[in-house]
Amino acid sequence: MNPTQTAADDLSYVKHALDRGERSPFPPAIAVLWAVISAIGFSLNDLAPERAGLYWGVAAPLGFLLSIWLGHRGSRAAGVMDRREGMRWALHFGSLLLAFFVAGVGVALGAFSGAQMGGIALLLCGLAFLLAGIHLARRLAWVGLVMLAGLPLVLLLDQWRWTVVGAASALAMLAVGWSGKGRRGGGEA
């Protein structure tokens, strides 16, 4: 084989691997997972508020673990395994899960009500997604902004407030998941 052709083949292989690596680490499967979890959970706050705490207590940790698995599987399928980046994502959203647990202890100890916990959770989620947009994948900032904009609606509306905010948040996640053809991290447009 001629050396020029070999070099061209090698460069083509490297370019293809880099192109795969430019894809967002927030695959559509994770966006769909959290859109479904959020739409159901937020609506429960309107339809059956007494069950919302139990739902989130189970759905959030299971969704977190499933997200880690989906992210790992997506990275492996793309041929790009970056353990450090995966750990950054897991620690970022794991911190959110820890904050929910601590806030849940506050509810159990009577520091604030379950209804107040909903507002706290929305504030924490909005901040976590906004910061993920700053530090991990710029597109996620939009999800955070939608959630943070939803907090005044939750405080002001009387009916279907959580369902409306949940639907808007779920749609924002789906939009971000399907716009995932962008670049990783800070290079995203």
ABEGO torsion letter per residue (X at the ends): XBAAAAAAAAAAAAAAAAAAAABBABBAAAAAAAAAAAAAAAAAAAABAAAAAAAAAAAAAAAAAAAAAAAAAAAAAAGBBBAAAAAAAAAAAAAAAAAAAAAAAAAAAGABBAAAAAAAAAAAAAAAAAAAAAAABAAAAAAAAAAAAAAAAAAABABGAAAAAAAAAAAAAAAAAAAAABBBEAABX
